[in-house]
Amino acid sequence: MELRLLVTFEKVATVLNFTRAAAELTYAQSSVTGQIRSLESSLGTELFDRWAAGSG
């Protein structure tokens, strides 16, 4: 498991928003999403509930 995946997870968990986490980490939002998916895959569980903006 890569340290950067855990750093990204911590940032998303802190700000509760993938786009804002990406901006603060200076990553593309798609990179943050991919890193979280990779971490979830290696752990075998979803780490965040996701829903599209405006749906709900």
N, C-alpha and C positions, 0 to 999 in steps of 0.2 A: 504494500500500500504506500502510495506516495504522500509525502508531507503536504504538497500543494493541494491535494484533494481535501485534506483535513482543514487546511487554512481556508479554502473556498467554502467548505461546509460551515465552518465557524462564522464566516462573514455573512453567508445567507441566513443562518440561524439568528444572527444578531440583528440584521436589518429587515429580515422577513420579506425580502423581495429580490428575485434573481437579477433584475435589471439594475437596481441600485447597488447590489453586491458587485456586479460586473463593473460598474462605473468606478466604485471605490477601489477595486482591485486592478483597474485598468486592463480588463479583459473584455472581449466581446461577450455579449449575453449568451450566444450559442456555445461559447467555450465553458462558461459557468454551468450551463445546462448539461453539457457533455461530461464535465467533471463530476457533477452530482450523480448523473446516471451511472458513470463508471464506479463511483463509490458505492452506490446502491447495489449494483450488480455484484461487486466483490463481497458485500455484506449479506446479500440475499434478501434485502428488505427495502421498502420505500422509506425514505427519511423525511419527506415533506408531502403534505396534501397539496395538490396542484389544481387550480382552476383558472380558466381564462378570464381576463379582465372583462367586466361587463356581463358575465354569466352568473347570475346568482341572485 
